């Protein structure tokens, strides 16, 4: 089981006890540091006190279970307004929302396509971009994230 899956398994109930949902867990290298990051969400948005409370509650469990060899930094963050969509349930939750699709290779000269999420099936993402509806294969898509319009 991957580190992120292990952490998600024991962190999720703790996050939920604090009135939030666990959006994502990432374990990444940034420069010389390794960072374990929990992204949390809740109706009406997450604030700094939610992040602090979840961090204080999860930190001792991380020490006890010790899923990561070596040193790392632990952070708890809001999933954010322009969060990445990863799981099929994320796409279903935000169907018909504004998104930006980031591509590995340009489509009509663009690597980022803003549009409205219209479909998701087996990794294929369909967006309405202006007057055209485009379906991108999973292999074309680097990232899909929510887009905030002002």
Secondary structure as GFF3:
##gff-version 3
##sequence-region A 1 150
A	DSSP	alpha_helix	3	17	.	.	.	ID=ss1
A	DSSP	beta_strand	21	30	.	.	.	ID=ss2
A	DSSP	beta_strand	33	41	.	.	.	ID=ss3
A	DSSP	alpha_helix	48	65	.	.	.	ID=ss4
A	DSSP	beta_strand	73	78	.	.	.	ID=ss5
A	DSSP	alpha_helix	88	93	.	.	.	ID=ss6
A	DSSP	beta_strand	98	107	.	.	.	ID=ss7
A	DSSP	beta_strand	110	121	.	.	.	ID=ss8
A	DSSP	beta_strand	124	129	.	.	.	ID=ss9
A	DSSP	beta_strand	132	136	.	.	.	ID=ss10
A	DSSP	three_ten_helix	138	140	.	.	.	ID=ss11
A	DSSP	beta_strand	141	146	.	.	.	ID=ss12
###
